[in-house]
Amino acid sequence: HKGSSWIMNKHDNYRIKGRPYMDQMRYLVIPDNSTAFAAFKVGQLDVVLGGQLAVEEFNQLKRSNPKANFASAPGPSTDAHIYMNVRRAPFDNLKVRQAVSYCIDRKEFVNTFTGGIGGPAMAAAFGGMFTDEEIYALVPHDPVKGKQLLAEAGYPDGLNFDFFGSVRYGEIYSSRVQLLQAQFKKCGMTLNTKYYQHPEYLSLTRGNTFDMTFRGKGVNVDIDSYLTPVFSCGDSRNYAGICDAKLDEQLKTISQEADPVNRLKLIRENAKYINVEKAWGLAIYLGPDLFVWSERLQDYNPHWPSGANGYPGIEKAWLK
């Protein structure tokens, strides 16, 4: 069916002569994880992409497929960057955005979805730029403070808003949303969930037509691939609608700083400004990258620099 699979064929003029070894790779879109696991067990799938897996599912696959290959590595970027539409109420109010941060229990997300392997996350930063202890201190979980800020913002009886999600992101995504929904409820915030087919979801969350959403934030070599698109005023990928002259100047300074020590210092200060002082963006946790591939897939290299989806890592792979 249209939209249910992609087919990638070998390029005859690939940059390395003689590769890739395989002529074709088929990428199947299977929203239901149990269906994907069953297909993997009977050999209909050779790779289960890590972004679809919770740690308990990864361990379940290990138990049911003892001859398969498994690998895990700390993820460098957040599994859940929160976009709040700051163009209009309620998220045009700083105290509301800060209340959202106080109402998120990042430690519960880490324990629930990574089995304690992952760690808390801050927006505008990658793993390792802050220690876990620093993050828990900078963006603490404090529902009492969250309720207080909501009241000060003019919402003493609580707050209702919509969360926009994509059906394409699968079960683990909806489970994250449900946990966030439960945490917000303790703060007096009601999160109404709305799920859409992926093209409509992208359209709705790329303009002033949504309240809140979250999705993973990928890494493209440098931190600027996160900062400029998400936080620069006027960038077409600044889906939250953030426009802050001071922040734009900070981003420009970071992009022009060549000294790595000074640059890291600037990045850390910028992240504090974004997450704490202005709450322009928030992130929840860093999950481990989990990789599962079949016994018959040889020389597969699913390491992170090859892309979480493992496409470049397939260039030397072959099937026995």
C-alpha positions in Angstrom: 0.0 0.0 0.0 1.1 3.6 -0.6 3.1 4.9 2.4 3.6 1.4 3.9 7.1 0.9 2.6 10.2 2.4 1.0 12.5 0.6 -1.4 16.1 1.7 -1.7 18.1 0.3 -4.6 21.9 0.0 -4.9 23.5 3.1 -6.6 25.8 2.0 -9.4 28.1 5.0 -8.8 28.3 4.7 -5.0 31.4 6.6 -3.5 33.1 3.3 -2.7 33.5 1.0 -5.7 31.9 -2.4 -5.3 29.6 -1.3 -2.5 27.0 -1.7 -1.2 27.0 -5.4 -1.5 23.3 -5.8 -1.4 21.1 -4.7 -4.4 18.1 -3.5 -2.5 16.8 -2.7 1.0 13.1 -2.5 1.8 12.0 -0.4 4.7 8.6 -1.5 6.0 6.3 0.8 8.1 4.8 -1.3 10.8 3.1 0.9 13.5 2.3 -2.0 15.8 5.4 -3.3 17.6 4.0 -6.8 18.3 3.5 -7.3 14.6 7.0 -6.1 13.9 8.4 -8.5 16.5 6.5 -11.4 15.1 7.7 -10.7 11.6 11.3 -10.5 12.9 11.0 -13.8 14.7 9.9 -15.7 11.6 12.5 -14.0 9.4 10.3 -11.5 7.5 12.4 -8.7 8.9 16.2 -8.5 9.3 16.4 -5.2 11.3 14.2 -3.7 14.0 15.1 0.0 14.3 16.0 1.1 17.8 13.9 4.2 17.8 10.8 2.0 17.9 11.9 0.1 21.0 11.5 0.5 24.7 14.1 -1.2 26.8 11.7 -3.8 28.0 10.8 -4.6 24.4 14.5 -4.8 23.5 15.0 -7.3 26.4 11.9 -9.2 25.2 13.3 -9.6 21.7 16.6 -10.8 23.3 14.7 -13.6 25.2 12.6 -14.7 22.2 15.4 -14.4 19.6 18.5 -15.7 21.3 20.4 -16.2 18.0 19.8 -12.6 16.8 22.3 -9.7 17.2 21.8 -7.0 19.8 23.7 -3.8 20.7 23.0 -0.7 22.7 24.8 2.7 23.1 24.0 5.9 24.9 21.9 8.2 22.7 23.4 11.7 22.1 20.2 13.6 21.7 16.8 13.8 23.3 14.0 11.4 22.5 11.4 14.0 23.4 12.0 17.7 22.5 8.9 19.6 23.5 7.6 22.2 21.1 5.1 24.7 22.7 3.4 27.1 20.3 4.5 30.4 21.9 2.7 32.6 19.4 -0.6 32.5 21.4 -2.1 31.5 24.7 -1.4 29.7 26.9 2.3 29.2 25.9 3.0 32.9 25.1 3.0 33.2 28.9 6.5 32.6 30.5 5.0 31.3 33.8 2.9 28.7 31.9 6.0 27.4 30.1 8.0 27.3 33.3 5.1 25.5 35.0 5.2 22.9 32.3 8.9 22.3 33.1 8.2 21.9 36.9 5.5 19.4 36.2 7.7 17.1 34.2 9.2 14.3 36.2 12.2 13.5 34.0 13.5 10.8 36.4 10.2 8.8 36.0 10.7 9.0 32.2 14.3 7.7 32.5 13.2 4.8 34.7 10.1 3.9 32.7 11.5 4.1 29.2 15.2 3.3 29.6 15.3 1.0 32.6 17.6 3.6 34.2 20.1 3.3 31.3 19.3 6.8 29.9 19.4 10.2 31.6 17.5 13.5 31.8 17.7 16.0 29.0 17.7 19.7 28.4 16.7 21.4 25.2 19.5 23.0 23.1 22.1 20.6 24.5 23.3 17.1 23.7 24.2 14.3 26.1 27.4 15.0 28.1 27.1 18.8 28.0 25.5 18.7 31.5 25.7 16.0 34.1 22.5 14.3 35.3 22.8 16.1 38.6 23.1 19.5 36.9 20.0 18.9 34.8 17.9 17.7 37.8 19.0 20.9 39.7 18.3 23.2 36.7 14.9 21.8 35.7 13.6 20.1 38.9 10.4 18.3 39.3 8.2 20.4 41.6 4.4 20.1 40.9 3.6 22.4 43.8 5.7 25.2 42.2 4.1 24.3 38.9 0.6 24.9 40.3 1.7 28.1 41.9 3.1 29.5 38.6 -0.1 28.5 36.8 -2.1 30.4 39.3 0.2 33.4 38.9 -0.3 33.2 35.2 -4.1 33.5 35.6 -5.0 29.8 35.7 -5.8 29.0 39.3 -8.3 26.3 38.4 -5.9 24.6 36.1 -5.2 24.6 32.3 -6.5 22.6 29.3 -4.6 22.3 26.1 -4.1 20.0 23.2 -1.2 17.6 22.4 -0.7 16.8 18.7 0.8 13.4 17.8 1.4 11.3 14.8 0.2 7.7 14.4 3.4 6.9 12.6 5.5 7.3 15.7 4.0 4.0 17.1 3.3 2.6 20.6 6.3 3.9 22.5 5.5 7.4 21.5 1.9 7.2 22.7 3.2 5.6 25.9 5.4 8.7 26.5 2.5 11.0 25.8 0.3 9.0 28.4 3.0 9.4 31.0 3.3 13.1 30.3 -0.5 13.4 30.5 -0.5 11.7 34.0 2.3 13.9 35.3 0.5 17.1 34.0 -2.7 16.0 35.7 -1.0 16.1 39.1 -0.3 19.8 38.4 -3.8 20.6 37.4 -3.1 20.6 33.7 -5.3 18.5 31.3 -3.6 17.3 28.2 -6.0 16.5 25.4 -4.5 14.2 22.9 -5.1 14.4 19.2 -3.5 12.0 16.8 -3.2 12.5 13.0 -1.8 10.7 10.0 1.8 11.8 9.6 1.4 14.3 6.7 -1.4 16.1 8.4 0.5 16.1 11.7 3.5 17.7 10.1 1.4 20.3 8.5 -0.4 21.2 11.7 2.8 21.3 13.8 4.7 23.5 11.4 2.5 26.6 11.9 0.3 28.4 14.3 -2.1 25.5 14.4 -1.1 23.5 17.4 -0.6 23.8 21.2 2.1 21.3 22.1 3.9 18.3 20.6 7.2 16.5 21.1 9.5 14.4 18.9 13.1 13.2 18.9 15.7 15.8 17.9 18.3 14.3 15.6 22.0 15.1 15.5 23.8 16.3 12.4 27.4 16.6 13.3 27.3 19.9 15.3 25.1 21.4 18.0 24.2 24.2 15.5 22.1 21.7 13.7 19.8 21.8 16.8 20.1 25.4 17.8 19.6 27.3 14.6 16.6 25.5 13.1 14.7 25.2 16.4 15.4 28.6 18.0 16.3 31.2 15.4 13.6 33.8 14.7 12.1 33.3 11.2 13.7 29.9 10.5 11.1 27.7 8.7 12.0 24.9 11.2 11.3 27.0 14.2 8.0 25.3 14.7 7.3 26.8 18.2 7.4 30.4 16.7 10.2 31.6 19.1 11.5 35.1 18.3 13.9 36.4 20.8 16.6 39.0 19.8 18.9 38.1 22.7 18.7 34.4 21.8 19.4 35.1 18.2 22.5 37.1 19.2 23.6 34.2 21.4 23.2 31.7 18.6 25.2 33.9 16.3 28.0 34.1 18.8 28.0 30.4 19.3 28.2 29.7 15.6 31.2 32.0 15.2 33.2 30.8 18.3 36.1 28.6 17.2 37.6 27.7 20.5 36.0 24.5 21.8 36.3 25.3 25.5 34.8 28.8 25.1 32.1 27.4 22.7 31.0 24.8 25.2 30.7 27.4 27.9 28.5 29.6 25.6 26.4 26.6 24.7 25.8 25.7 28.3 24.8 29.3 29.2 22.6 29.4 26.2 20.9 26.2 27.2 20.2 27.6 30.7 18.6 30.7 29.1 16.4 28.5 26.8 15.3 26.0 29.4 15.3 27.9 32.7 15.1 31.7 32.2 12.7 31.7 29.2 11.5 28.1 28.9 11.4 28.5 25.1 12.1 24.9 24.7 12.2 21.8 27.0 13.4 18.3 26.6 12.6 15.2 28.7 15.1 12.4 28.6 18.0 10.8 26.7 17.3 7.2 25.7 19.8 4.6 24.7 20.1 3.7 21.0 19.0 0.1 20.7 19.9 -2.1 17.7 18.5 -5.5 16.8 19.3 -7.4 13.6 19.0 -11.0 12.4 21.5 -13.8 12.5 21.7 -13.9 8.7 22.6 -10.2 8.3 26.4 -10.2 8.3 28.8 -7.2 8.8 25.9 -4.8 9.6 27.3 -1.8 11.4 24.5 0.1 13.2 26.7 2.6 15.1 25.4 6.1 15.7 27.6 8.0 13.2 26.2 5.8 10.5 22.8 7.2 11.4 20.3 5.8 13.9 18.5 4.2 11.0 21.6 2.4 10.0 21.5 3.3 6.3 25.3 4.0 5.8 26.0 1.0 8.1 24.4 -1.3 5.5 27.0 -0.6 2.8 29.2 -3.6 3.8 26.3 -5.9 5.0 25.4 -9.1 3.3 23.0 -11.9 3.8 24.1 -15.5 4.4 
